[in-house]
Amino acid sequence: MNSSKRLAGARGRLGQRIRLFTAVVTLVVPVTLFAVASQGDAASQHRLASAVASHATAHATAGVAAATALIKKYTGIPKFVTPGPKLNPAKLKGKTIYTIFSSTAIPFCNDVGLTVTQAATKLGMKSVVWPNSGQLSQWVQGFNQAIAAHAALINVGCGINAAAVAPQIAAAKKAGIPVVAAHSYDLSQKVPASLSASQYAPYKIAGELEAAWAIKDTNGAADVLVVDDVADDVSSPALVAGIKLVFAQDCPRCKVTYKDVPIPSWGTQIGPVVSAALSSDPKLNYVIPIYDGMVNFVTPALTSHNATGVKISTFNGTPAVLDEMRTGSVVAFDSAENFPWIGLSILDQDMRVMLHMAPGHNELAPLQAWTKTNVKAAGTPASYSNGYGSVAQAGFAKLW
């Protein structure tokens, strides 16, 4: 019995040695053959290297072409798509809407809030845009004030994550006040069930355009710093996903670095982040501050480093940033939604909810690309209504 076990053990060890020897031979022989072939066929090596280089060049060229086509698709005034059936605003006269945005210190958010107020006032409603600088405690105060004032509806948005104010949304719902997400979610994102409806924003496409411009403008040689705020802004993940998608598809060889800066820290952290990137990467040629409310904190860092070859691709179409594009040399691209269109779209969704109608589908303002070639149409100085046409005003007028 013991002899049998010893024999089986010996056979096992012999099998292991044979398998090891076979593996070594399998590895060594092809490498040796390749070395011999390499020494004897330099011409083949050259043809292989040329083919690889040619393929890479063709891929890069195709990527730049795809990026250019994407930019072209969004250059020009968008078409109006009806979000739903007609409604009767007269039934809502005297109603009060509260709008709590992530920060009214961000020009884009503040200006969108103003467009909601302007549209609501014309229809006989009251609108309150809650002033804040991006602090949770301030958002909570806004909800408490809206509930105490017996508001007819509360908008929460411009990037606020509904989960961050879940207790306040529950309190509003208990008080019979619907809460609508306004300009916080991309169509690709799932809206929390606690919200009555959502007015969307094309964040993912905005990110795709930001990346596409950097690829196009550098002819596929982009070295980019992306400044985002995915940690505290529910809108940003979709936007950054769009950036990553386009770079992966159209310029995988481009260098892209991502740095997260929370909204309350934009004024203190963005500058140092950009400065550090410029110091560590002398080949940096593009900064993508995902929202143009960040631009004011990027440009001083570029100036202090004399980084004249570094440009900005961004999103939102804030008039001051479009003015810089027209007169300066740093901001090269800014995709935007028509501000009045956003406000009208938010109010349209609000009214549908207050009238107990089905929420409007695809309720958003489409994107429009601004570059040096067309930015003059935004006005001198730029305006958040110039250059966008009047298709939104005409479209909503037919519905209301």
BANU-242167 format. One record per residue (C-alpha): residue in one letter; z, y, x. Coordinates in steps of 0.02 Angstrom, whole numbers, plus 32768, in hexadecimal, padded with zeros to 4 digits. Layout:
AZYX ...
***
This chain:
M800080008000 N80318078808C S7F93804880EA S7F2A80748053 K7F7B811F8048 R7F5F813F8101 L7EA9810E80F1 A7E908181805B G7EE2820F80BA A7E7381F48151 R7DD981F380E2 G7E1282968091 R7E2A82EB8139 L7D7F82AC8174 G7D2F82F180D5 Q7D7E839A80F1 R7D3B839F81A4 I7C8C83708169 R7C8E83F880E4 L7CCA84788163 F7C42844681DF T7BBE844F8156 A7BF884FD8124 V7BF1853B81D7 V7B4284F481EF T7B0A8540814A L7B4885EA8183 V7B1085E68238 V7A61859E8226 P7A1A862581B1 V7A6886AF821C T7A1C866282BA L7973864D8268 F797A8701822B A79A2873F82DA V791186DC8323 A789C8718829C S78D887CA82B7 Q78B487C28371 G7807877A8351 D77D287E682C0 A77FC889E82DB A776788CD826F S77B1886F81DB Q785588CB81F5 H77FA897181F4 R779B89448155 L783E890F8101 A789589B18133 S78018A1680F6 A780189BB8050 V78BC89DA8039 A78A78A938063 S78128AA17FEF H78748A517F62 A79068AC87F7E T78938B5F7F7F A783D8B257EE0 H78E68B0B7E8B A79208BB87EC1 T787F8C087E83 A78908BAE7DDC G79458BE97DCF V79168C9E7DEB A788A8C8E7D6A A79038C447CEB A79818CCF7D0A T78FA8D537CF8 A78BE8D067C55 L79708D077C0F I79858DC07C38 K78DD8DE87BE6 K79108D8D7B48 Y799F8E077B2C T79468EA67B5F G791F8F0A7AC3 I796E8F2C7A1A P79AF8E8D79C4 K79808E5C7913 F79FB8E637883 V7A2E8DBC7837 T7A838DC5778D P7B318D77779B G7B468D5376E1 P7B278D8E762E K7B428E4075F0 L7BF28E7E75CF N7C448F0F7572 P7CAD8F8375E1 A7CDF8FEE754B K7D608F6A751C L7DBA8F8A75C2 K7DD3904675BB G7E80907875F5 K7E9E8FD47652 T7EE68FE07703 I7EA78F7A7796 Y7F0B8F6B7838 T7EAE8F4178D9 I7F138EFF796D F7EA78EED7A08 S7ED78EA87AB2 S7EE48F577AFB T7EA890007ABB A7EB490397B71 I7E128FD77B8A P7D8990517B55 F7D1F8FC97B04 C7DAC8F8A7A94 N7DE390397A65 D7D32906F7A39 V7D128FD479D0 G7DB28FF97972 L7D7290A97950 T7CCF90647909 V7D338FF9788F T7D9590937859 Q7CF890FB7842 A7CA3907677D8 A7D3E9053776F T7D60910C774F K7CAF9126770C L7CD1909D768D G7D7790E77654 M7DEA907276B5 K7E70909C7733 S7E6D905977E5 V7EF690567868 V7ECC9023791C W7F718FF5796F P7F82904A7A1B N7FBC8FD97AA8 S7FA38FB27B60 G7F958EF67B57 Q804B8EC47B44 L80808E387ACE S81148E9E7A92 Q809C8F277A5C W80318EAD79FA V80CD8E6E79A2 Q80FC8F217975 G804F8F39792C F80608EA078BD N810D8ED67884 Q80CC8F827857 A80358F3B77F9 I80A48EC57794 A811F8F50776D A808E8FC07735 H804D8F3576C1 A7FA38F357715 A7F178EDE76B8 L7ED98E897757 I7EFF8E807811 N7E798E727898 V7EB68E247939 G7E3C8E1F79C8 C7DDC8E647A5B G7E1A8DCB7AB9 I7EC88DAC7A70 N7EEC8CF37A67 A7F288CCA79B7 A7FA48C4F7A03 A7FFC8CDF7A5A V80258D2F79B3 A80348C91794A P80E08CC17900 Q809D8D6C78CE I80028D20787D A80748CAA781C A80E08D3D77E5 A80478D9D77AA K80078D06774C K80B28CF376F8 A80A58DA976C3 G7FFB8D877677 I7F998DE176FF P7EFF8D887746 V7EE08D927801 V7E2F8D987846 A7DFB8D7B78FB A7D938E12792D H7D268E0379C7 S7D938D7F7A1A Y7D358CDB7A0A D7C898C9F7A3D L7C278C3579C2 S7C438BA17A37 Q7D018BAF7A26 K7D6F8B65799F V7DCA8BE97939 P7E808BC0790F A7E9C8B87785C S7F238C0C7847 L7E9C8C937842 S7E3F8CBB77A2 A7D998CDC77F8 S7D4A8D17789A Q7CD18D9E78CE Y7C858D537969 A7C418D977A0D P7BB88D4C7A7C Y7C2A8D327B11 K7BD78C977B58 I7B2B8CE97B56 A7B768D867BA4 G7BB48D1D7C35 E7B0B8CC97C46 L7AB78D747C51 E7B338DB57CD3 A7B0B8D217D43 A7A518D257D1F W7A438DDA7D58 A7A9C8DB77DFD I7A258D257E1C K798B8D8A7DEE D79BC8E247E50 T79E58DC47EF0 N794E8D527EDE G79C08CBA7ED7 A7A2F8CEE7F69 A7AC78D2B7F09 D7B728D307F5D V7BE48D5E7ECD L7C978D8B7EA5 V7CBF8D6E7DEC V7D588DCD7DAE D7D958D7E7D0D D7E318D747CA2 V7E298CC47C5A A7EE58CAF7C65 D7F108D297BD9 D7E6F8D4E7B7B V7E2C8CCE7AFF S7D7D8D187B0C S7D6B8D037BC7 P7D5E8C447BD7 A7CBB8C457B73 L7C788CD57BDA V7CA48C827C7F A7C598BDF7C3F G7BB48C3B7C28 I7BBC8C7F7CDA K7BDE8BD27D22 L7B548B827CBA V7ACB8BF77CF8 F7B008BF07DAE A7B068B327DA6 Q7A5C8B257D53 D79FB8BB17DA8 C7A508BD07E4E P7AC08B417E88 R7AB28B837F3A C7AF78C2D7F0B K7BA88C4F7F45 V7C1E8C7A7EB6 T7CD98C9F7EC3 Y7D498CB77E2B K7DE68D227E26 D7E548D347D8C V7EAA8DDA7D65 P7F108DE97CC2 I7EE98E7E7C52 P7F8D8EDE7C73 S7F6B8ED17D2F W7EB78F0E7D32 G7EE98FB87D76 T7F548F757E03 Q7F048ECF7E35 I7E478EDC7E22 G7E328F577EB1 P7E938EED7F2F V7E378E4F7EF5 V7D8E8EA17F14 S7DC78EEA7FBB A7E038E407FF6 A7D5D8DF17FC5 L7CFA8E768023 S7D658E5E80BE S7D578DA180BE D7C9F8D95808E P7C2A8E1380E1 K7B958DC48087 L7BDA8DEA7FD9 N7B4F8E3E7F76 Y7B8A8E3A7EC0 V7C2A8E537E5E I7C2F8E177DAA P7CC28E6A7D51 I7CAD8E077CB1 Y7CD58EA07C46 D7C9C8F4F7C74 G7D4B8F917C52 M7D6E8F497CFF V7CE58FAE7D55 N7D5190487D73 F7DC48FDD7DDD V7D368F887E3D T7CD1901F7E75 P7D5D90757EDA A7D708FD67F42 L7CB58FD17F63 T7CB790887F96 S7D4C9074800B H7CF28FE58063 N7C4C90438066 A7C028FA98012 T7B5E8FFB7FE3 G7B038F567FD5 V7B788F0E7F51 K7B478F237E9B I7B9A8F027DF3 S7B618E977D60 T7BD18EA57CC7 F7BE18EA37C09 N7C138F187B7A G7BA68FB47B88 T7C3390347B93 P7BDC90E07B97 A7C3291187C38 V7BF4907C7C91 L7B4390977C51 D7B4E91497C93 E7B7C91047D3E M7AE8908D7D34 R7A73911E7D0E T7AB491937D96 G7AF9911D7E1A S7AC690857E7D V7B54900A7E62 V7B498FCF7DAC A7AA48F727D9F F7AB98F137CFC D7B218F217C5D S7AFF8EB97BC2 A7B468F027B24 E7B5D8EF67A6A N7B398F8D79FE F7BE88FD879E1 P7BC79012792D W7B7C8F66790B I7C1D8F137947 G7C868F8378D9 L7C188F667842 S7C1A8EAB7861 I7CD88EA7786D L7CE98F0C77CD D7C698E9F7774 Q7CCF8E05779C D7D718E5E776B M7D2B8E8E76C2 R7CED8DDE769F V7D9C8D9C76C1 M7DF28E237658 L7D788E0275C9 H7D9C8D4775D5 M7CE78D217601 A7CAD8C9E767C P7CB28CE3772E G7C0E8D227774 H7BB58CA677E3 N7B828CD57893 E7BDB8D7C787B L7BBB8DD67920 A7B5A8E5F7979 P7ACF8E1979EA L7ABF8E477AA1 Q7A4C8EC97AEE A7A2E8ED57BAA W7A3D8F7B7C05 T79F08F977CB2 K79B0902A7D17 T7909901A7CBF N7948903A7C0E V79F5908A7C1D K79B091397BFB A799D91037B46 A7A5B90FE7B3A G7A5D91BC7B46 T7A9892417BC0 P7B2A922D7BBE A7B22917C7B7B S7B5F91587ACC Y7B9790B77A7C S7B1490CF79F5 N7A7B91137A51 G79F2909B7A80 Y7A2390117A07 G79B890447974 S79FA904378C2 V79D88F91788D A7A928F6B7876 Q7AB49005780C A7A1D8FDF77A0 G7A4A8F287792 F7AFE8F42775C A7ACD8FCF76E7 K7A688F507683 L7AFF8EDE7678 W7B7F8F627645 
***
